[in-house]
């Protein structure tokens, strides 16, 4: 287990670092251009590996937290118990974040492939992870309340809203013409929020701890969702106007 976890960790960090940088190329590239499409595909496959490895590592950590996080360390029983109080909920948070990343990045590409025919998005291979997101988020929220970790509560709410939004888009009777463009944009922003939060909350916290007191690290972890949601709100209206994502009645009147 330890070898599998260590191997996945190196792969996760290396590909995650590449994904952090590549994320911005499709954002700034002309939409629909060859650069936008090709880099978007690379980012998509990278994120599947990054989020998939994150899910597996989190499950391993939850299965044997003592073996994973105390190996090679001289710790008393009291120290181990104290470590597990925050380590186990934090592993649950990382599991939720990895699952959220998997769901959003798959949905972002899925809506492009499906466009107006959403039957593909209703298959269990697509909807299964979305449905799993609901109970996982509720449990993580409960853990966050129990141990007093606001980060868990906040991202449980984000995950519930995301899963609900995806389900509403997939199952509602009718969608606006070209609404899949906005859905793609929103899902990609969501995947960016998840990957940058994972960086700041996990690997990046070691760097941040050198400059920020512990109570201020939460601010840096919340920077990605605050900036991402703000950008989503501001740009959604712009893209709706640009791509004429209007209600059917409005289009008929034009």
N, C-alpha and C positions, 0 to 999 in steps of 0.2 A: 504493500500500500504506500509506504513512504517513498519508494522509488518512482512509482506511478505519479504520485502527487508532485514530487520534485521535478520530474520530466515535464509534466503538464504546466508547472509553474513557469519554467524557463520559456516554453513555447508561448504561453499566455502573455508573459511580459514582453517578449520580443515582438510578437505580432501585434499586441496591443499598442506598443509604441509607434509602430508603422501606421496603424489605423488612426491614431490620434492626429498624425500629420496629414494623412491622406484625406481625412474627413473634409477638409476645407477646399480641396481642389474641385469636387463636384459642386460645391456651394458657389464658388466664384466663377466657375466655367459657364459658358453660354449654355443654357438649358437645351438639351437635345443634340448638342454637338458631340463629335466623336470622343473628345476628351471627357466630357461629362459622362457619357455612357460607359466608356471603358474603365475609367477610374472608379465610377460607381460600382461596376461589377467586381473590381478588385476589392474595394472596401466591403462589399456585401459578403464575399467569401471569407475575407479576413475576420469579419465580425462573427460569422457562424462558428469559426474555429475558436475565436477568443471567448465568445459567450458559452459555447459548448464546453470548452475546457474549464471555464469558471464554474459551470454547473457541476461538473464531475468533481472538481477540487472541493467545492463547498460540501457536497454530499460525503466525500471521504472525510473531511474535517468534522462533520456532524456524526459520522459513524464511529470514529475513533479520535475524539478531540485530545484525549490524554496522550495517546501514542504519537499524534501528529505534531503537537505543540509543546511537548515536554521532552521529546527525544534529545538526549545528550545534555540535558540541563539538570542540575542538582536543585530540586525543589521539594519543599516539605508538603505534607498533605494539605495544610492550611493554605499554602501558596497556590497549590494546584486548584483547590476549591475556589479560591478568590479569582484565579485566572479564568476558570470556566464560567463564572458568573457573567462576564462580559464577552468571552471568546465565543461561546456557543451562540448567543443572540447575534453577534457580529457575523458569524458564518452564515446564519440564516438570512441576514441582510444581504450578504454577498450572493447567496443563492437567488434571492428575489431579484437583485439587480442584474444578475446574469440572465435569468429567465426573461426579465423585462427587455433586455437588449436583444435576445434571441427573437422575441415576439415582435418587437417594433421593426427590426431590420428585415425580417421575413415579410411582414405586412407591407413594408415600403416597396419591396420588389413584387410581392404578390399582386398588389393593386395595379401595377404597370402591366403585368402579364394578363390579368383578368379584365381590366378596364370596365366595360359595362356588363360583362357576363360574370357575375360574382359567384356563380355556382362552384367554381374552383376553390374559392376562399371558404366555402362551407364544408369542405372535406375535413375529416377528422384529423388528418396530418397537419392541417393549418390551424384548425380551431382547438385541437387538443391542448397545446401549450397556452393558448389564450384562456381556456377554461381553468387550467391548473393555476393560472395567475391569481384568480379570485381567492381560493382558500389559502394559498401561500401568503398573499398580501394580508389577509385577515389575521392569520397566525402571527406574522411578523409584527403587525400593529399591536397585537396582544402582548407579545414579548417586549416590544418597545415601551409599552405602558408599564409592564411589570417591573422591568429593570431601570426604567427612567432614561431611555435613550431616544431623544427626539428625532434623530436621523432615521431610525427605523419607522417611526410613526409617519413622518413626512413622506417617505418613499413608498410606504404601504398605501397611502392615499393616492399618490401619483400613479402607482401600479393599478389600483382599482379604477381610477378615472380612465387610464389608458385602455385597460381591458374592456371597460364599458363602452368607450368610444369606438373601439374596433368592432365589437359585437354589434353595436348599433349600425355602423356603416355596412357591415356584411349582411345583416338580416333585415334591414328596413326595406319596405316594399319597393320604393323607387329612390333613385339618386339623381341629382342634378347632372346635366350634360357636362362632361369633363371634370366632374367632382373628384375623379381618381387622381387628378394632378395635385389637388390640395391635400388629398389623403396621403399621397406619396411624400409630399413636402413635410407634412406634419409628422409622419412616422419616422422620416429621416432625422428630423430635429429631435424627436424622442430618443432615437438610438444614440445621437450625439450627447444628449443629456445624460443618458445612462453610462456611456463609456467614459465621459469626463468625470462624472461623479465617482465611478469606480476607481479612477486614477487618483483623485484627490483623497478619497476615503481610505484607500488601501495602500498602494505603493507610494503615492505622493505624500501621505501623512508623515512619513519618516523625514522627508525634506522639509515639509512645513513646520514640523515640530522644532526645527532649529531656529525658526524666526517667530513663530506664533505661539502664544500660550495655549494650553489645552482648550480653554473655554472659547478661544477665538477660532480654533480649527473648524468648528461647526460652520462658521460663516463661509470659509473657503469651500467646504463641501457643498454648501447650498448655492454657491455662485453659479454653477452649471445649470441647475433647474431654473433659477430666477432669470438668468440671461436667456436661456433657451425658450422658456415660456413667453417672455417679453417679446423676443424676436418672432415667435410663432404668431402672437396676437397682432403685431405690427405688420408683418409681411403677408398674412393670410388674406387680408383685404386687398392688398396690392395684387397678389397673384389671381384672386378671384376676378378682379377687373381686367387684368392683362389677358387671362385665358378665357374670359367670358363665362365664368362658372356661375350661371344664373338659373333661377327657377324656370321650369318648362314654360310657364305662363308668360314670363318676361321675355323669353326667347321668341315665343310665338307672336308677341306684340311688336317685335322689332322688324 
